[in-house]
Amino acid sequence: MKANFDLINKIFKKGGKTYYYSSKFFPKDIRRDVSILYSFVRKADDFVDAIPQREEQFYDFKEKYEQALSSGKKSENQVIDAFIDLMDRQGFEEEWIDAFLHSMELDIIKNEYETLDGLKEYLYGSAEVIGLMMAKILDLPEESFRAARHLGRAMQYANFIRDIEEDISLNRQYFPTEDLKKFDLNSLKLSETREKKENFSNFIDHQVNRFEDWQDIAEEGFRFIPKRYLIPIKTASDMYKWTAKGVRRNPYIVYNKKLKPSKTRIVMKGLFNIFYPKDMAGNL
């Protein structure tokens, strides 16, 4: 299994610095399961985020997962097989994975959402179910599930705020078009937002407020998380808040760079959360 895990860990590390380095604060067995989960979702996400999109590879990945799940036989894909084993051990609902794969498919066939309610379907599959699977890995009670969903949703929304320029290059518009209309923006292209600086600044402020509202609900669930698990969760959460606040301070940074915390910042925040637990919510 070591060779398999080396591959899985490599995919996880390549996919997301914040999640990867925050997860280092989990106990080893939990960290292993988290790596398996994120390597699976990252693999699918990479297919649909490629330029040009790798549609054939995505559908092949999806089919191999479905066939392996229904037949009980190995798929010969290390990422899929490790994930199905994790799914069985932790009791993931099949509907969660179906919703995730559906949202990944939406990235192929859909490029904008008219309303927030419409976007929430995408957010459920792309992020909220990841929160639910994390709750199962951490053996949290069902009372925590609402908060787990909101944490996934909030983190994904922070990504939307950070990745405006990247999403434009992928011909995607995740923010509800009703929001653009509210702030008299025809698009989020730099040529448009330069002409309407105050509108764009107010638009970003509105999006960060929405992120913070969902984040507040997510943090209500921290009381369900044991300290040894809360440290990495809160560290990742803190980094997403840092990113959203950075964009609020300087909205046009989204056109110049992908605002991400450094490895050092992530690790230092994790250490801070270990040594200053009074600043953490939860059953400490």
C-alpha beads as a LAMMPS data file, in Angstrom:
LAMMPS data file: protein, C-alpha beads

284 atoms
283 bonds

1 atom types
1 bond types

-500.0 500.0 xlo xhi
-500.0 500.0 ylo yhi
-500.0 500.0 zlo zhi

Masses

1 110.0

Atoms # bond

1 1 1 0.000 0.000 0.000
2 1 1 2.993 2.329 0.463
3 1 1 3.419 2.908 -3.275
4 1 1 -0.283 3.710 -3.546
5 1 1 -0.140 6.191 -0.708
6 1 1 2.946 7.891 -2.131
7 1 1 0.975 8.582 -5.306
8 1 1 -2.090 9.709 -3.356
9 1 1 -0.035 12.024 -1.178
10 1 1 1.655 13.512 -4.241
11 1 1 -1.722 14.323 -5.840
12 1 1 -2.974 15.869 -2.601
13 1 1 0.158 17.994 -2.165
14 1 1 0.017 19.254 -5.741
15 1 1 -3.662 20.079 -5.505
16 1 1 -3.918 22.459 -2.580
17 1 1 -1.304 24.036 -0.342
18 1 1 -3.727 25.209 2.353
19 1 1 -5.446 21.852 2.824
20 1 1 -2.234 19.883 2.497
21 1 1 -0.146 21.723 5.068
22 1 1 -3.051 22.195 7.471
23 1 1 -3.667 18.437 7.353
24 1 1 -0.157 17.851 8.722
25 1 1 -1.603 18.670 12.141
26 1 1 -3.952 15.661 12.036
27 1 1 -2.925 12.375 13.684
28 1 1 -1.291 10.048 11.132
29 1 1 -4.293 7.763 10.578
30 1 1 -6.660 10.675 10.004
31 1 1 -4.140 12.421 7.767
32 1 1 -3.985 9.315 5.606
33 1 1 -7.764 9.220 5.132
34 1 1 -7.896 12.949 4.416
35 1 1 -5.206 12.476 1.750
36 1 1 -7.223 9.702 0.099
37 1 1 -10.354 11.866 0.051
38 1 1 -8.649 14.904 -1.406
39 1 1 -6.664 12.960 -3.998
40 1 1 -9.971 11.597 -5.347
41 1 1 -11.710 14.961 -5.542
42 1 1 -8.587 16.671 -6.877
43 1 1 -8.182 14.099 -9.641
44 1 1 -11.731 14.679 -10.901
45 1 1 -11.434 18.444 -10.511
46 1 1 -8.171 18.567 -12.461
47 1 1 -9.821 16.970 -15.496
48 1 1 -12.537 19.629 -15.719
49 1 1 -10.241 22.546 -14.839
50 1 1 -7.653 21.730 -17.499
51 1 1 -7.282 23.965 -20.546
52 1 1 -8.597 22.490 -22.749
53 1 1 -10.875 20.419 -20.534
54 1 1 -10.084 16.722 -20.436
55 1 1 -13.679 15.584 -20.772
56 1 1 -12.879 12.082 -21.960
57 1 1 -10.580 11.440 -19.002
58 1 1 -13.183 12.775 -16.570
59 1 1 -15.933 10.517 -17.890
60 1 1 -13.547 7.564 -17.911
61 1 1 -12.663 8.301 -14.269
62 1 1 -16.345 8.575 -13.370
63 1 1 -17.193 5.327 -15.170
64 1 1 -14.363 3.417 -13.498
65 1 1 -15.559 4.605 -10.086
66 1 1 -19.171 3.599 -10.805
67 1 1 -18.197 0.195 -12.192
68 1 1 -15.902 -0.578 -9.276
69 1 1 -18.536 0.487 -6.780
70 1 1 -21.316 -1.585 -8.359
71 1 1 -19.210 -4.690 -9.069
72 1 1 -17.156 -4.746 -5.893
73 1 1 -14.071 -5.325 -8.041
74 1 1 -10.897 -3.266 -8.208
75 1 1 -10.792 -0.579 -10.867
76 1 1 -6.982 -0.789 -11.209
77 1 1 -6.944 2.955 -10.549
78 1 1 -5.125 3.475 -7.259
79 1 1 -6.931 6.703 -6.400
80 1 1 -10.393 5.249 -7.053
81 1 1 -9.706 1.981 -5.247
82 1 1 -8.308 3.718 -2.170
83 1 1 -11.295 6.072 -2.126
84 1 1 -13.865 3.264 -2.360
85 1 1 -12.120 1.509 0.509
86 1 1 -12.311 4.762 2.503
87 1 1 -15.948 5.193 1.528
88 1 1 -16.782 1.722 2.853
89 1 1 -14.801 2.134 6.067
90 1 1 -16.230 5.533 6.942
91 1 1 -19.787 5.028 5.730
92 1 1 -19.968 7.767 3.115
93 1 1 -23.361 8.081 1.456
94 1 1 -23.259 7.169 -2.241
95 1 1 -25.430 10.216 -2.896
96 1 1 -22.597 12.464 -1.699
97 1 1 -20.188 11.147 -4.310
98 1 1 -22.891 11.239 -6.997
99 1 1 -23.494 14.906 -6.127
100 1 1 -19.779 15.634 -6.290
101 1 1 -19.373 14.048 -9.707
102 1 1 -22.501 15.864 -10.916
103 1 1 -21.017 19.213 -9.908
104 1 1 -17.778 18.338 -11.705
105 1 1 -19.841 17.564 -14.786
106 1 1 -21.566 20.943 -14.447
107 1 1 -18.146 22.517 -14.942
108 1 1 -18.170 20.926 -18.396
109 1 1 -21.710 21.770 -19.459
110 1 1 -22.534 24.995 -17.570
111 1 1 -20.624 28.250 -17.235
112 1 1 -22.872 30.575 -15.213
113 1 1 -25.623 30.629 -12.588
114 1 1 -28.481 33.091 -12.646
115 1 1 -29.372 32.946 -8.951
116 1 1 -27.815 32.049 -5.631
117 1 1 -30.278 29.181 -5.263
118 1 1 -29.086 27.809 -8.590
119 1 1 -25.470 28.104 -7.508
120 1 1 -26.175 26.250 -4.265
121 1 1 -26.771 23.032 -6.225
122 1 1 -23.211 23.303 -7.525
123 1 1 -21.857 24.250 -4.096
124 1 1 -23.531 21.260 -2.484
125 1 1 -21.805 18.773 -4.779
126 1 1 -18.487 20.534 -5.179
127 1 1 -17.892 21.462 -1.542
128 1 1 -20.597 20.720 1.015
129 1 1 -20.405 16.958 0.556
130 1 1 -16.642 17.183 1.137
131 1 1 -17.462 18.701 4.520
132 1 1 -19.845 15.817 5.196
133 1 1 -17.202 13.248 4.279
134 1 1 -14.700 15.002 6.533
135 1 1 -17.242 14.859 9.367
136 1 1 -17.485 11.086 8.865
137 1 1 -13.707 10.683 8.821
138 1 1 -13.520 12.609 12.108
139 1 1 -16.434 10.577 13.528
140 1 1 -18.453 13.688 14.337
141 1 1 -22.131 13.531 15.359
142 1 1 -24.896 14.285 12.872
143 1 1 -25.562 17.523 14.759
144 1 1 -22.325 18.799 13.199
145 1 1 -23.372 18.134 9.602
146 1 1 -25.008 21.531 8.975
147 1 1 -21.826 23.279 10.076
148 1 1 -19.670 20.865 8.059
149 1 1 -21.663 21.674 4.925
150 1 1 -21.304 25.400 5.536
151 1 1 -17.561 25.108 6.069
152 1 1 -17.168 23.410 2.713
153 1 1 -19.467 25.975 1.105
154 1 1 -17.629 28.931 2.641
155 1 1 -14.199 27.669 1.621
156 1 1 -15.359 27.088 -1.937
157 1 1 -16.833 30.579 -2.056
158 1 1 -13.538 32.039 -0.874
159 1 1 -11.962 30.258 -3.831
160 1 1 -14.465 31.923 -6.162
161 1 1 -13.520 35.318 -4.740
162 1 1 -9.809 34.605 -5.079
163 1 1 -9.987 32.975 -8.534
164 1 1 -11.981 35.548 -10.518
165 1 1 -9.304 35.972 -13.194
166 1 1 -8.651 32.231 -13.482
167 1 1 -12.363 31.485 -13.832
168 1 1 -12.687 34.104 -16.550
169 1 1 -9.934 32.267 -18.466
170 1 1 -12.012 29.091 -18.098
171 1 1 -15.118 30.962 -19.342
172 1 1 -16.837 30.476 -15.994
173 1 1 -18.918 32.832 -13.896
174 1 1 -19.721 31.327 -10.502
175 1 1 -21.131 34.419 -8.828
176 1 1 -24.877 34.680 -9.459
177 1 1 -25.550 36.954 -12.415
178 1 1 -28.270 38.576 -10.295
179 1 1 -25.415 39.878 -8.113
180 1 1 -23.660 41.454 -11.085
181 1 1 -26.871 43.160 -12.108
182 1 1 -27.333 44.440 -8.563
183 1 1 -24.002 46.252 -8.806
184 1 1 -24.439 47.310 -12.437
185 1 1 -21.651 45.081 -13.741
186 1 1 -21.935 43.416 -17.126
187 1 1 -19.038 41.076 -16.375
188 1 1 -16.031 40.737 -14.088
189 1 1 -13.488 41.301 -16.825
190 1 1 -10.836 43.845 -15.884
191 1 1 -11.879 46.211 -18.669
192 1 1 -15.355 46.393 -17.121
193 1 1 -14.359 46.637 -13.462
194 1 1 -11.762 49.344 -14.151
195 1 1 -14.522 51.552 -15.462
196 1 1 -16.733 50.857 -12.445
197 1 1 -14.290 50.727 -9.559
198 1 1 -16.750 51.572 -6.801
199 1 1 -19.276 49.056 -8.150
200 1 1 -16.626 46.352 -8.242
201 1 1 -15.368 47.149 -4.747
202 1 1 -18.935 46.990 -3.411
203 1 1 -19.519 43.752 -5.313
204 1 1 -16.451 42.147 -3.712
205 1 1 -17.480 43.409 -0.289
206 1 1 -20.886 41.793 -0.796
207 1 1 -19.303 38.461 -1.730
208 1 1 -16.941 38.507 1.257
209 1 1 -19.879 39.284 3.545
210 1 1 -21.676 36.225 2.173
211 1 1 -18.563 34.104 2.754
212 1 1 -18.323 35.397 6.325
213 1 1 -21.991 34.653 7.023
214 1 1 -21.511 31.029 5.942
215 1 1 -18.210 30.857 7.805
216 1 1 -19.917 31.986 11.018
217 1 1 -22.403 29.115 10.720
218 1 1 -19.521 26.719 10.057
219 1 1 -17.663 27.835 13.172
220 1 1 -20.708 27.114 15.317
221 1 1 -19.867 23.465 14.642
222 1 1 -16.332 23.710 16.002
223 1 1 -17.698 22.722 19.415
224 1 1 -18.302 19.227 18.049
225 1 1 -14.677 18.722 16.992
226 1 1 -12.104 17.279 19.423
227 1 1 -9.030 19.471 19.901
228 1 1 -6.650 17.133 18.080
229 1 1 -8.854 17.428 14.983
230 1 1 -9.911 21.044 15.427
231 1 1 -6.381 22.420 15.098
232 1 1 -5.973 21.534 11.381
233 1 1 -9.610 22.375 10.601
234 1 1 -9.332 25.808 12.175
235 1 1 -5.933 26.399 10.589
236 1 1 -7.349 25.821 7.096
237 1 1 -10.394 27.905 7.996
238 1 1 -8.218 30.773 9.222
239 1 1 -6.284 30.747 5.966
240 1 1 -9.445 31.038 3.879
241 1 1 -10.542 33.972 6.020
242 1 1 -7.106 35.538 5.492
243 1 1 -7.512 35.171 1.731
244 1 1 -11.027 36.652 1.637
245 1 1 -9.987 39.614 3.792
246 1 1 -6.966 40.199 1.558
247 1 1 -9.189 40.475 -1.506
248 1 1 -11.574 42.787 0.352
249 1 1 -8.664 45.117 1.167
250 1 1 -7.441 45.113 -2.429
251 1 1 -10.112 43.815 -4.838
252 1 1 -7.938 44.245 -7.926
253 1 1 -5.366 41.790 -6.585
254 1 1 -7.468 39.047 -8.180
255 1 1 -6.280 40.212 -11.591
256 1 1 -2.601 40.239 -10.632
257 1 1 -2.000 37.135 -8.546
258 1 1 -3.639 34.142 -6.942
259 1 1 -3.696 35.174 -3.300
260 1 1 -2.651 32.133 -1.291
261 1 1 -0.994 31.814 2.121
262 1 1 2.584 30.593 2.127
263 1 1 3.591 27.273 3.654
264 1 1 5.235 29.228 6.483
265 1 1 2.059 31.193 7.225
266 1 1 -0.018 28.002 7.317
267 1 1 2.388 26.171 9.613
268 1 1 2.800 29.153 11.926
269 1 1 -0.978 29.524 12.212
270 1 1 -1.244 25.811 13.026
271 1 1 1.367 26.155 15.755
272 1 1 -0.421 29.223 17.099
273 1 1 -3.646 27.235 17.304
274 1 1 -1.836 24.524 19.253
275 1 1 -0.249 26.838 21.803
276 1 1 -3.097 29.344 22.160
277 1 1 -6.195 27.134 22.393
278 1 1 -8.114 29.856 24.264
279 1 1 -8.621 31.492 20.863
280 1 1 -10.265 28.370 19.474
281 1 1 -13.925 27.453 19.779
282 1 1 -14.808 23.884 20.623
283 1 1 -14.653 21.347 23.404
284 1 1 -11.173 22.178 24.625

Bonds

1 1 1 2
2 1 2 3
3 1 3 4
4 1 4 5
5 1 5 6
6 1 6 7
7 1 7 8
8 1 8 9
9 1 9 10
10 1 10 11
11 1 11 12
12 1 12 13
13 1 13 14
14 1 14 15
15 1 15 16
16 1 16 17
17 1 17 18
18 1 18 19
19 1 19 20
20 1 20 21
21 1 21 22
22 1 22 23
23 1 23 24
24 1 24 25
25 1 25 26
26 1 26 27
27 1 27 28
28 1 28 29
29 1 29 30
30 1 30 31
31 1 31 32
32 1 32 33
33 1 33 34
34 1 34 35
35 1 35 36
36 1 36 37
37 1 37 38
38 1 38 39
39 1 39 40
40 1 40 41
41 1 41 42
42 1 42 43
43 1 43 44
44 1 44 45
45 1 45 46
46 1 46 47
47 1 47 48
48 1 48 49
49 1 49 50
50 1 50 51
51 1 51 52
52 1 52 53
53 1 53 54
54 1 54 55
55 1 55 56
56 1 56 57
57 1 57 58
58 1 58 59
59 1 59 60
60 1 60 61
61 1 61 62
62 1 62 63
63 1 63 64
64 1 64 65
65 1 65 66
66 1 66 67
67 1 67 68
68 1 68 69
69 1 69 70
70 1 70 71
71 1 71 72
72 1 72 73
73 1 73 74
74 1 74 75
75 1 75 76
76 1 76 77
77 1 77 78
78 1 78 79
79 1 79 80
80 1 80 81
81 1 81 82
82 1 82 83
83 1 83 84
84 1 84 85
85 1 85 86
86 1 86 87
87 1 87 88
88 1 88 89
89 1 89 90
90 1 90 91
91 1 91 92
92 1 92 93
93 1 93 94
94 1 94 95
95 1 95 96
96 1 96 97
97 1 97 98
98 1 98 99
99 1 99 100
100 1 100 101
101 1 101 102
102 1 102 103
103 1 103 104
104 1 104 105
105 1 105 106
106 1 106 107
107 1 107 108
108 1 108 109
109 1 109 110
110 1 110 111
111 1 111 112
112 1 112 113
113 1 113 114
114 1 114 115
115 1 115 116
116 1 116 117
117 1 117 118
118 1 118 119
119 1 119 120
120 1 120 121
121 1 121 122
122 1 122 123
123 1 123 124
124 1 124 125
125 1 125 126
126 1 126 127
127 1 127 128
128 1 128 129
129 1 129 130
130 1 130 131
131 1 131 132
132 1 132 133
133 1 133 134
134 1 134 135
135 1 135 136
136 1 136 137
137 1 137 138
138 1 138 139
139 1 139 140
140 1 140 141
141 1 141 142
142 1 142 143
143 1 143 144
144 1 144 145
145 1 145 146
146 1 146 147
147 1 147 148
148 1 148 149
149 1 149 150
150 1 150 151
151 1 151 152
152 1 152 153
153 1 153 154
154 1 154 155
155 1 155 156
156 1 156 157
157 1 157 158
158 1 158 159
159 1 159 160
160 1 160 161
161 1 161 162
162 1 162 163
163 1 163 164
164 1 164 165
165 1 165 166
166 1 166 167
167 1 167 168
168 1 168 169
169 1 169 170
170 1 170 171
171 1 171 172
172 1 172 173
173 1 173 174
174 1 174 175
175 1 175 176
176 1 176 177
177 1 177 178
178 1 178 179
179 1 179 180
180 1 180 181
181 1 181 182
182 1 182 183
183 1 183 184
184 1 184 185
185 1 185 186
186 1 186 187
187 1 187 188
188 1 188 189
189 1 189 190
190 1 190 191
191 1 191 192
192 1 192 193
193 1 193 194
194 1 194 195
195 1 195 196
196 1 196 197
197 1 197 198
198 1 198 199
199 1 199 200
200 1 200 201
201 1 201 202
202 1 202 203
203 1 203 204
204 1 204 205
205 1 205 206
206 1 206 207
207 1 207 208
208 1 208 209
209 1 209 210
210 1 210 211
211 1 211 212
212 1 212 213
213 1 213 214
214 1 214 215
215 1 215 216
216 1 216 217
217 1 217 218
218 1 218 219
219 1 219 220
220 1 220 221
221 1 221 222
222 1 222 223
223 1 223 224
224 1 224 225
225 1 225 226
226 1 226 227
227 1 227 228
228 1 228 229
229 1 229 230
230 1 230 231
231 1 231 232
232 1 232 233
233 1 233 234
234 1 234 235
235 1 235 236
236 1 236 237
237 1 237 238
238 1 238 239
239 1 239 240
240 1 240 241
241 1 241 242
242 1 242 243
243 1 243 244
244 1 244 245
245 1 245 246
246 1 246 247
247 1 247 248
248 1 248 249
249 1 249 250
250 1 250 251
251 1 251 252
252 1 252 253
253 1 253 254
254 1 254 255
255 1 255 256
256 1 256 257
257 1 257 258
258 1 258 259
259 1 259 260
260 1 260 261
261 1 261 262
262 1 262 263
263 1 263 264
264 1 264 265
265 1 265 266
266 1 266 267
267 1 267 268
268 1 268 269
269 1 269 270
270 1 270 271
271 1 271 272
272 1 272 273
273 1 273 274
274 1 274 275
275 1 275 276
276 1 276 277
277 1 277 278
278 1 278 279
279 1 279 280
280 1 280 281
281 1 281 282
282 1 282 283
283 1 283 284
